Amino acid sequence: MAPWLREDPQRCLLTRDLSENMEAMARRCAEAFVRQNGYTDLPATEDSTRWVLEAGEKAVWPRVLASRVGSLERDAATVQCSMRQCVVFFRIRRMPLLCAYRIVTMTQVFTKLHLEPGGIHDVRCDERRA
């Protein structure tokens, strides 16, 4: 892999299977992104060149990664792609936010991966749980 590709932590480095559709590739890229950045119950990658700060985070990496651990499910809940971008939803794992999601956005060529600030609350989920 070309060194310049690895220099961009917001670029998906997974090899695309040409038999898969755009949504499947976006899902794999986003799942790798949240795993590498320490949001799941698995440890963040040891390759610090893949870590990306969110808005407002300070670059004290041990503290940043510790605050993220276990906050999102490993598997994406749903994916939506358009001609310009893909949006991938991850369920938040922390109580009382069981019906809330965070989203990873990326371009249609799987670059500029970014975990958007804030979350999205599924009102119907609360109704189903009641």
N, C-alpha and C positions, 0 to 999 in steps of 0.2 A: 504494500500500500504506500502511496506517495506520502512523504512526510508532511506536506502542506495539508493533506486531508486530516491527519491526526491532530494538527494544531488547532482545529476548530472544535471545541467541546460541544457545540450545539449542532453538529453535523452527525447524522446517523451513519455509522460505519458498517452496518450489517450489509451483507451481500444480498441483493434482491433476487428472489426466485421469480423468473419471468412468467411463471404460470400463476402467480398470485396477483390479486387485484391491488389497487392502490390502498384500500382500507386495511387489508391484511398486512401490507408492508408498514403502513403508518402505525398499526397496533404493535407490531414487533419493535419498531423504533422507539415508540413511547414507553413500552414496557422496559426496554433496555435502559432508557434514559432515567426513569424513576428508580430503577434498581441501582444503576451506577451512582446515582446521586444520593443514595441512602434513605429513600422515602419508604421502602418496604420493610418487611421483617428480616430481610437478608442484609448483610453488611454491604456498605458502599464499596465500589471498586477501589482497589489500592492504587490505581492509576489516577493520580490527582489531576492530570491534564484533562480528564473527562468531567470533572466537577464544575458545576455552574451555580453561581450565587443568584438568589432571588433578590428582587428589589428590597432594599432595607437591611439585608443581611451583611454582617461584617465578616471579613475573611479570616476569622479564627476558626479554621476548619474543624478541629475536634468538637468544638462547641456547636457549630452549625450542623454537622452530621448527627450529633447526639440529639439535637432538637427535632430532627426529621424522622428518626428511626421509628418504623412501624406506623407512620401516619397514613399511608395509602395501601390499598390492596395491591398485590403483585400483578394481577391480571386486570386489564382494561375492561370497563363495563360496556362501553360502546364507542364506536368510531364514526365520524362523518367527514367525508372529503368533498371538496368542491374543486373548481378549476384552479383556485389560488392557494388554498390551504387545507390542512387536515386538523381536526379537533378530536382529541381522544380523552374520554372521561374515565376517571379513577375514583372509586368509592373511598371516602374518608373512613378510617378505621377507629378513630377516637370517639369515645362517648362524649356528649350526647349527640354527636353528628352522624349517626348511622344512615341517615337519609340525605347526606350531602356528598358532593363530588368536587374534585379539583380537575382542571383540564390542562392538558399539554397541547400546545399548538405547534405547528410546523408548516413549512412551505410544501407545495405539491411535489417537490423534489427531495423532501425529507431533510431539509436544512433548517437552521434557526429554531431548533427545538427549545421550548420555553414553557415552564410551569407558570400558568397565569396566577396572579395574586387573587386572593379571596376564594370563594367557593360558590357552588350552585346548590340550592336546597330543593329536593324533590318533595313537594307538598303532598302528592298522592302517596308517596311511600309512607308518610306519617299516618295517612288515612287507612292504608292497608294494614299497618302494624297495630292500630287501635282495636 
